[in-house]
Amino acid sequence: MKRLEWCILSKSISQLRNLGPKTEYMLSEVDVCSEDDLRELGAVQAYQRLKFRFGRGVSILALYAMEACLRDCDWRDLSAEDKKELKARVAQAD
């Protein structure tokens, strides 16, 4: 399947739960333009790209929102343990 056809089948970032237009713009700046891109990269790597590109303009809530998006739940529903694990994965990857 051609890349363009595949992109048409994939949801755009703005269609995903927890992610609004600002996050969509920022993710597009780091080459994450669709749900499939985000799933392939994962929330932790996408967050690291955002932090590298935008620095302090990106909070830990972006990580939680992307992870919750991939789980199809509200970011506030992530448990304290989930959040702790995500932070550890970010620290480990640095």
Contacts in CASP RR format, 6 or more apart in sequence:
PFRMAT RR
TARGET T0000
AUTHOR 0000-0000-0000
METHOD contacts of the structure
MODEL  1
MKRLEWCILSKSISQLRNLGPKTEYMLSEVDVCSEDDLRELGAVQAYQRL
KFRFGRGVSILALYAMEACLRDCDWRDLSAEDKKELKARVAQAD
6 36 0 8 1.000
7 33 0 8 1.000
7 34 0 8 1.000
7 36 0 8 1.000
10 34 0 8 1.000
10 35 0 8 1.000
10 36 0 8 1.000
10 37 0 8 1.000
11 34 0 8 1.000
11 35 0 8 1.000
12 24 0 8 1.000
12 33 0 8 1.000
12 34 0 8 1.000
12 35 0 8 1.000
13 19 0 8 1.000
13 20 0 8 1.000
13 23 0 8 1.000
13 24 0 8 1.000
13 27 0 8 1.000
13 28 0 8 1.000
13 32 0 8 1.000
13 33 0 8 1.000
13 34 0 8 1.000
13 35 0 8 1.000
13 38 0 8 1.000
14 20 0 8 1.000
14 21 0 8 1.000
14 24 0 8 1.000
15 35 0 8 1.000
16 35 0 8 1.000
16 38 0 8 1.000
16 69 0 8 1.000
17 68 0 8 1.000
17 69 0 8 1.000
17 72 0 8 1.000
17 73 0 8 1.000
17 74 0 8 1.000
18 65 0 8 1.000
18 66 0 8 1.000
18 68 0 8 1.000
18 69 0 8 1.000
18 74 0 8 1.000
18 75 0 8 1.000
19 27 0 8 1.000
19 65 0 8 1.000
19 66 0 8 1.000
19 69 0 8 1.000
23 62 0 8 1.000
23 65 0 8 1.000
23 66 0 8 1.000
26 50 0 8 1.000
26 53 0 8 1.000
26 54 0 8 1.000
26 58 0 8 1.000
26 62 0 8 1.000
27 33 0 8 1.000
27 37 0 8 1.000
27 38 0 8 1.000
27 46 0 8 1.000
27 50 0 8 1.000
29 53 0 8 1.000
29 54 0 8 1.000
30 46 0 8 1.000
30 49 0 8 1.000
30 50 0 8 1.000
30 52 0 8 1.000
30 53 0 8 1.000
31 37 0 8 1.000
31 49 0 8 1.000
32 38 0 8 1.000
32 41 0 8 1.000
32 46 0 8 1.000
32 49 0 8 1.000
38 46 0 8 1.000
38 66 0 8 1.000
38 69 0 8 1.000
38 70 0 8 1.000
39 70 0 8 1.000
41 49 0 8 1.000
42 66 0 8 1.000
42 70 0 8 1.000
43 63 0 8 1.000
43 66 0 8 1.000
43 67 0 8 1.000
43 69 0 8 1.000
43 70 0 8 1.000
43 86 0 8 1.000
44 63 0 8 1.000
44 67 0 8 1.000
44 86 0 8 1.000
44 89 0 8 1.000
44 90 0 8 1.000
44 93 0 8 1.000
45 93 0 8 1.000
46 66 0 8 1.000
47 58 0 8 1.000
47 62 0 8 1.000
47 63 0 8 1.000
47 66 0 8 1.000
47 90 0 8 1.000
48 90 0 8 1.000
48 93 0 8 1.000
48 94 0 8 1.000
50 58 0 8 1.000
50 62 0 8 1.000
51 58 0 8 1.000
60 87 0 8 1.000
61 75 0 8 1.000
63 86 0 8 1.000
63 87 0 8 1.000
63 90 0 8 1.000
64 75 0 8 1.000
64 78 0 8 1.000
64 83 0 8 1.000
64 86 0 8 1.000
65 75 0 8 1.000
67 75 0 8 1.000
67 78 0 8 1.000
67 82 0 8 1.000
67 86 0 8 1.000
68 74 0 8 1.000
68 75 0 8 1.000
68 77 0 8 1.000
68 78 0 8 1.000
69 75 0 8 1.000
71 78 0 8 1.000
78 86 0 8 1.000
END
